[in-house]
Amino acid sequence: MRIPRIFVDLPLTTQSLALPDDAAAHVGRVLRMQPGDALQLFNGNGKNYAATIDQVNKKQVLISITGSELNETESSLHLHLGQVISRGDRMDFAIQKAVELGVSAITPLFSERCGVKLDGERLEKKQQQWQKIVHSACEQSGRSLIPKVLPALPLTAWLAEPTKDLKLTLHPWASDTIKTLTPAQSIRLMIGPEGGFSEQEMTAALAAGYLGIRLGPRVLRTETAALTAISALQLQFGDLA
């Protein structure tokens, strides 16, 4: 039986501790774990911590840490995804699967055809929700370094950010493909909205040094395009076999 992995936003340096409320509720009420059961904890520092449950009650779950080890599941490819925000749960899905596939950071983007209006408190709550999705995806996929969901940006601000990364975006009529790229270990991948980038946005992206690449002859939905491109890049330059 697989040992449950739990993210805790705490230093894991003491031998005994009480799990935070969210983690305790998941362990006690959802998983219905009992004293003596084994857990694996992580807090984003790249290590896994073996732990055993000491006590479970309605108010708290007490655990003891029994050991730690470095987690070597991270890809050698540093991949920063710039994803235009999509409607409904498609953005949640794209973030979840991108983390499972090994992205290092995610920046939500606003573009002309974005179709999603978020600002102020609503945007802040969305950012928190997206980061929680990242935590859950790391729990599921075995990662112990936590990709950051960075503050959402207008496309113009994203294009203006200085970087030494190889800059890529998808273009259905591009001559380049992932197979023709020069090998790189640090990439910024920009994915457009449903309906794609406008002609002006694509011109601005190319002027900012982004290279257009095509994935194949079929038109993919925005979340499918992101995950297909990430998978192909990990296969070509990263750790997918």
C-alpha positions as CSV (number, residue, x, y, z in Angstrom):
1,M,0.0,0.0,0.0
2,R,1.3,3.4,-0.9
3,I,2.2,5.7,2.0
4,P,0.2,9.0,1.8
5,R,2.3,12.1,1.1
6,I,1.3,15.3,2.9
7,F,2.5,18.8,2.3
8,V,3.0,20.9,5.5
9,D,4.0,24.5,5.5
10,L,6.2,24.1,8.6
11,P,9.9,23.5,9.4
12,L,10.3,19.8,9.8
13,T,13.3,19.8,12.2
14,T,11.6,18.6,15.4
15,Q,10.9,14.9,16.2
16,S,7.3,15.5,17.2
17,L,4.7,18.0,16.0
18,A,1.0,18.6,15.4
19,L,-0.1,18.7,11.8
20,P,-1.7,22.0,10.6
21,D,-5.5,22.0,10.5
22,D,-5.9,21.3,6.8
23,A,-3.4,18.4,6.8
24,A,-4.9,17.1,10.0
25,A,-8.4,17.1,8.6
26,H,-7.2,15.2,5.5
27,V,-5.3,12.6,7.5
28,G,-8.0,12.1,10.2
29,R,-11.3,12.7,8.4
30,V,-10.6,11.9,4.8
31,L,-8.0,9.2,5.0
32,R,-9.2,8.0,8.4
33,M,-5.6,7.1,9.4
34,Q,-4.9,5.7,12.9
35,P,-2.0,5.8,15.4
36,G,0.9,3.7,14.1
37,D,0.2,4.4,10.5
38,A,3.0,5.8,8.3
39,L,3.1,9.1,6.6
40,Q,5.5,10.9,4.3
41,L,5.8,14.7,4.8
42,F,7.4,17.4,2.7
43,N,7.6,21.2,3.0
44,G,9.1,22.3,-0.2
45,N,12.8,22.0,0.7
46,G,13.5,19.1,-1.6
47,K,13.4,16.4,1.1
48,N,10.9,13.7,2.1
49,Y,10.3,13.1,5.8
50,A,9.2,9.7,7.1
51,A,6.7,10.0,10.0
52,T,4.4,7.9,12.2
53,I,1.1,9.0,13.6
54,D,1.1,9.1,17.4
55,Q,-2.4,10.4,18.1
56,V,-5.6,11.2,16.2
57,N,-8.5,13.1,17.7
58,K,-11.1,15.6,16.6
59,K,-8.9,18.6,17.3
60,Q,-5.4,17.5,16.1
61,V,-3.1,14.8,14.7
62,L,0.2,14.3,16.4
63,I,3.1,12.7,14.5
64,S,6.7,11.8,15.0
65,I,9.4,12.2,12.3
66,T,11.5,9.2,12.0
67,G,13.9,10.1,9.2
68,S,14.5,12.2,6.1
69,E,16.1,11.9,2.7
70,L,16.6,14.0,-0.4
71,N,14.0,13.6,-3.1
72,E,15.5,13.2,-6.5
73,T,12.3,13.4,-8.7
74,E,13.0,16.9,-10.1
75,S,13.7,17.2,-13.8
76,S,17.0,18.6,-15.1
77,L,14.9,20.9,-17.4
78,H,13.8,24.2,-15.7
79,L,10.5,25.0,-17.4
80,H,8.6,28.2,-16.6
81,L,5.0,28.0,-18.0
82,G,3.2,31.2,-18.9
83,Q,-0.4,30.2,-19.3
84,V,-3.2,32.5,-20.4
85,I,-6.0,32.0,-17.9
86,S,-8.9,29.9,-19.3
87,R,-12.5,29.5,-18.3
88,G,-14.0,27.1,-15.8
89,D,-11.8,24.4,-14.4
90,R,-9.5,24.2,-17.4
91,M,-6.9,26.5,-15.8
92,D,-7.0,24.3,-12.6
93,F,-6.5,21.2,-14.8
94,A,-3.6,22.7,-16.8
95,I,-1.8,23.7,-13.6
96,Q,-2.3,20.4,-11.9
97,K,-1.0,18.4,-14.9
98,A,1.8,20.8,-15.6
99,V,3.1,20.2,-12.1
100,E,2.8,16.5,-12.5
101,L,4.9,16.8,-15.7
102,G,7.6,18.7,-13.9
103,V,7.2,22.5,-14.5
104,S,9.3,24.7,-12.2
105,A,7.1,27.8,-12.1
106,I,3.8,29.0,-13.5
107,T,2.7,32.5,-14.4
108,P,-1.0,33.1,-15.2
109,L,-1.4,35.5,-18.0
110,F,-4.1,37.9,-19.3
111,S,-4.3,38.4,-23.1
112,E,-6.7,40.1,-25.5
113,R,-8.8,36.9,-25.9
114,C,-8.5,35.7,-22.4
115,G,-12.2,35.9,-21.6
116,V,-11.7,35.7,-17.8
117,K,-12.0,38.9,-15.7
118,L,-10.2,38.7,-12.4
119,D,-8.8,41.4,-10.2
120,G,-8.4,42.5,-6.6
121,E,-9.6,40.0,-4.0
122,R,-11.0,37.6,-6.6
123,L,-7.6,37.3,-8.3
124,E,-5.9,36.9,-4.9
125,K,-8.3,34.0,-4.0
126,K,-7.6,32.4,-7.3
127,Q,-3.9,32.6,-6.8
128,Q,-4.3,30.9,-3.4
129,Q,-6.5,28.2,-5.0
130,W,-4.0,27.6,-7.8
131,Q,-1.1,27.2,-5.3
132,K,-3.2,24.7,-3.3
133,I,-3.7,22.7,-6.5
134,V,0.1,22.8,-6.9
135,H,0.6,21.4,-3.4
136,S,-1.9,18.6,-4.1
137,A,-0.2,17.8,-7.4
138,C,3.1,17.5,-5.7
139,E,1.6,15.2,-3.1
140,Q,0.3,13.0,-5.8
141,S,3.3,13.0,-8.1
142,G,6.0,12.6,-5.5
143,R,7.7,16.0,-5.9
144,S,9.2,17.7,-2.9
145,L,10.1,21.1,-4.5
146,I,7.0,23.2,-4.8
147,P,6.6,25.1,-8.1
148,K,5.4,28.7,-7.4
149,V,2.3,30.2,-9.0
150,L,3.6,33.7,-9.6
151,P,1.4,36.8,-9.6
152,A,-0.7,37.0,-12.8
153,L,0.6,39.4,-15.4
154,P,-0.7,41.1,-18.6
155,L,1.0,39.5,-21.6
156,T,2.9,42.7,-22.3
157,A,4.5,42.6,-18.8
158,W,5.4,38.9,-19.3
159,L,7.1,39.6,-22.7
160,A,9.1,42.5,-21.1
161,E,10.6,40.4,-18.3
162,P,14.3,39.9,-18.8
163,T,15.4,36.2,-19.0
164,K,18.2,34.1,-20.5
165,D,15.8,31.2,-21.0
166,L,15.0,29.8,-24.4
167,K,11.6,31.5,-25.1
168,L,9.0,29.5,-26.9
169,T,5.4,29.8,-27.9
170,L,3.1,27.7,-30.1
171,H,2.4,28.8,-33.7
172,P,0.4,26.6,-36.1
173,W,2.4,27.7,-39.1
174,A,5.9,27.7,-37.6
175,S,8.6,25.9,-39.4
176,D,10.4,24.9,-36.2
177,T,9.3,22.0,-34.0
178,I,10.6,20.7,-30.6
179,K,12.8,18.2,-32.5
180,T,14.6,21.0,-34.4
181,L,15.4,23.1,-31.3
182,T,18.9,23.6,-30.0
183,P,19.2,21.7,-26.7
184,A,18.3,23.9,-23.7
185,Q,18.0,23.3,-19.9
186,S,16.0,26.4,-19.1
187,I,12.9,27.3,-21.1
188,R,10.0,29.8,-20.9
189,L,6.9,28.4,-22.6
190,M,4.0,30.7,-23.4
191,I,0.6,29.2,-24.1
192,G,-2.3,31.3,-25.5
193,P,-6.0,31.3,-24.8
194,E,-8.9,29.6,-26.5
195,G,-8.8,31.3,-29.9
196,G,-5.1,31.8,-29.7
197,F,-3.1,35.0,-29.5
198,S,-4.1,38.0,-31.7
199,E,-1.9,38.9,-34.7
200,Q,-0.5,41.9,-32.7
201,E,0.3,39.7,-29.7
202,M,2.1,37.1,-31.8
203,T,4.1,39.9,-33.5
204,A,5.0,41.3,-30.1
205,A,6.1,37.9,-28.9
206,L,8.3,37.3,-31.9
207,A,9.8,40.8,-31.5
208,A,10.5,39.9,-27.8
209,G,12.6,36.9,-28.9
210,Y,10.0,34.2,-28.6
211,L,10.4,31.4,-31.1
212,G,7.2,30.0,-32.6
213,I,7.0,26.2,-32.7
214,R,4.3,23.8,-34.0
215,L,3.2,20.6,-32.4
216,G,1.6,18.9,-35.3
217,P,-1.3,19.1,-37.8
218,R,-4.2,19.1,-35.3
219,V,-5.6,22.1,-33.5
220,L,-5.4,21.5,-29.7
221,R,-7.4,23.1,-26.9
222,T,-5.4,25.5,-24.7
223,E,-5.0,23.0,-21.8
224,T,-4.1,20.2,-24.2
225,A,-1.6,22.3,-26.0
226,A,0.2,23.2,-22.8
227,L,0.4,19.6,-21.6
228,T,1.5,18.3,-25.0
229,A,4.2,20.9,-25.3
230,I,5.5,20.2,-21.7
231,S,5.5,16.5,-22.3
232,A,7.4,16.8,-25.6
233,L,10.0,19.2,-24.1
234,Q,10.5,16.9,-21.1
235,L,11.0,14.0,-23.5
236,Q,13.4,15.9,-25.7
237,F,15.4,17.8,-23.0
238,G,14.2,16.6,-19.6
239,D,13.5,13.3,-17.8
240,L,10.6,11.6,-19.6
241,A,11.8,8.4,-21.1
